[in-house]
Amino acid sequence: MYRIVTEEKNVEGIKAALAAFDLDFTLFRGIGSWRGKEERSVAVELDRVSRETVEDVARRIKAMNDQEAILLQEFPTKTDIV
């Protein structure tokens, strides 16, 4: 499973980017900080997708929102659909 964490801006654009890659996702809103400054953030969780695709999505979100950096996390997990 992968998680992209980024500033909460242009959320509709983020969702459109995910849709352009035909990805299923879960989006969480929260509070985070970047370099000591508190900000609203979103975390996007993706499963059953390649690391390459997630990196492409993360780069698109970063460029689209003109951000210096966004966080990409990878978690080992076993997923079943029931």
Contacts in CASP RR format, 6 or more apart in sequence:
PFRMAT RR
TARGET T0000
AUTHOR 0000-0000-0000
METHOD contacts of the structure
MODEL  1
MYRIVTEEKNVEGIKAALAAFDLDFTLFRGIGSWRGKEERSVAVELDRVS
RETVEDVARRIKAMNDQEAILLQEFPTKTDIV
1 45 0 8 1.000
1 46 0 8 1.000
1 47 0 8 1.000
1 74 0 8 1.000
1 75 0 8 1.000
1 77 0 8 1.000
1 79 0 8 1.000
2 45 0 8 1.000
2 46 0 8 1.000
2 47 0 8 1.000
2 49 0 8 1.000
2 51 0 8 1.000
2 54 0 8 1.000
2 72 0 8 1.000
2 73 0 8 1.000
2 74 0 8 1.000
2 75 0 8 1.000
3 43 0 8 1.000
3 44 0 8 1.000
3 45 0 8 1.000
3 46 0 8 1.000
3 71 0 8 1.000
3 72 0 8 1.000
3 73 0 8 1.000
3 75 0 8 1.000
4 43 0 8 1.000
4 44 0 8 1.000
4 46 0 8 1.000
4 54 0 8 1.000
4 57 0 8 1.000
4 58 0 8 1.000
4 61 0 8 1.000
4 70 0 8 1.000
4 71 0 8 1.000
4 72 0 8 1.000
4 73 0 8 1.000
5 41 0 8 1.000
5 42 0 8 1.000
5 43 0 8 1.000
5 44 0 8 1.000
5 70 0 8 1.000
5 71 0 8 1.000
5 72 0 8 1.000
5 73 0 8 1.000
6 14 0 8 1.000
6 41 0 8 1.000
6 42 0 8 1.000
6 44 0 8 1.000
6 61 0 8 1.000
6 62 0 8 1.000
6 65 0 8 1.000
6 67 0 8 1.000
6 70 0 8 1.000
6 71 0 8 1.000
7 34 0 8 1.000
7 39 0 8 1.000
7 40 0 8 1.000
7 41 0 8 1.000
7 42 0 8 1.000
7 65 0 8 1.000
7 67 0 8 1.000
7 70 0 8 1.000
8 29 0 8 1.000
8 30 0 8 1.000
8 39 0 8 1.000
8 40 0 8 1.000
8 41 0 8 1.000
8 42 0 8 1.000
9 65 0 8 1.000
10 64 0 8 1.000
10 65 0 8 1.000
11 27 0 8 1.000
11 42 0 8 1.000
13 64 0 8 1.000
14 27 0 8 1.000
14 42 0 8 1.000
14 44 0 8 1.000
14 61 0 8 1.000
14 64 0 8 1.000
14 65 0 8 1.000
15 27 0 8 1.000
17 57 0 8 1.000
17 60 0 8 1.000
17 61 0 8 1.000
17 64 0 8 1.000
18 25 0 8 1.000
18 44 0 8 1.000
18 46 0 8 1.000
18 57 0 8 1.000
21 53 0 8 1.000
21 56 0 8 1.000
21 57 0 8 1.000
23 46 0 8 1.000
23 49 0 8 1.000
23 53 0 8 1.000
23 57 0 8 1.000
24 46 0 8 1.000
24 47 0 8 1.000
24 48 0 8 1.000
25 44 0 8 1.000
25 45 0 8 1.000
25 46 0 8 1.000
26 44 0 8 1.000
26 45 0 8 1.000
27 42 0 8 1.000
27 43 0 8 1.000
27 44 0 8 1.000
27 45 0 8 1.000
28 42 0 8 1.000
28 43 0 8 1.000
28 44 0 8 1.000
28 45 0 8 1.000
29 40 0 8 1.000
29 41 0 8 1.000
29 42 0 8 1.000
30 40 0 8 1.000
30 41 0 8 1.000
30 42 0 8 1.000
30 43 0 8 1.000
31 38 0 8 1.000
31 39 0 8 1.000
31 40 0 8 1.000
31 41 0 8 1.000
32 38 0 8 1.000
32 39 0 8 1.000
32 40 0 8 1.000
32 41 0 8 1.000
33 39 0 8 1.000
46 54 0 8 1.000
46 57 0 8 1.000
47 77 0 8 1.000
47 79 0 8 1.000
48 79 0 8 1.000
51 74 0 8 1.000
54 72 0 8 1.000
55 72 0 8 1.000
58 70 0 8 1.000
58 72 0 8 1.000
61 67 0 8 1.000
61 70 0 8 1.000
62 69 0 8 1.000
62 70 0 8 1.000
END
